[in-house]
């Protein structure tokens, strides 16, 4: 399995365009199954069936230069920031990965085992979520197009900007016209453990979680993937 570790806090739209570019390259048999570990700067990432004005405080986002972008997968709105470590798996649509629910279960179980082995935390798996002590530490979604893009977050530490300042689903009167977000109480691993969980620890945890999916080989994105991502970029700059 190709492993790409990329901590550049680049334009969130570019990061999402890269997700689609890798998936298309994988679906065309140009690249092997891939694990990408990456971060975004502050931004709101909404699901495919959501409307930005329903999910984000757009005035607050404009004032503090927090972009709002749309990912290709479904689900609810997420607040990204540098303490939120993202992972993306690009896998074949066969075997257990054919079924949406089973894919959620498998990835959740792999992450739960890694959390217990590396940090001593007992985690409960929900559909597309992972909870420690009733607090959500990871949210996940998937997109299927000639291959499976399964991506999610791992909350290492909290941001200085509280999520309720940004996400409307956390406020009274939330009534979206599109797919609703279903927020849960969240907690960072640093908060739960009462110590700083570093970026390196988060990466090692993710690598440990997904090692059973294939032998790792660290590589870089191809020029073809970058070119495709740049061609897709305008679509992601206008949610």
Number of C-alpha atoms within 10 A of each C-alpha: 20 19 20 19 16 14 15 12 14 12 16 25 27 19 21 21 26 21 21 20 22 28 27 21 19 22 20 11 12 13 18 16 20 24 28 18 22 20 22 25 19 23 22 27 25 27 25 19 16 23 18 21 13 21 29 27 19 20 12 12 18 11 8 11 12 22 20 27 22 24 24 19 18 17 21 22 29 21 22 22 22 21 23 26 23 25 21 22 25 28 22 18 16 10 8 13 18 14 12 16 12 13 20 20 18 14 22 25 18 18 24 20 18 22 21 13 14 14 14 11 18 14 22 17 20 14 15 20 20 23 22 20 12 13 17 23 24 25 23 23 23 20 19 17 11 16 22 24 27 21 22 21 23 23 26 24 23 18 16 7 12 10 18 13 13 22 22 22 22 17 11 7 8 14 13 16 12 15 18 19 22 10 13 14 10 17 20 23 26 16 14 17 12 9 10 14 19 13 16 8 14 22 18 12 20 20 18 17 21 18 13 10 14 12 10 16 11 11 12 10 17 12 9 13 22 16 13 17 23 16 12 18 18 13 13 19 17 12 18
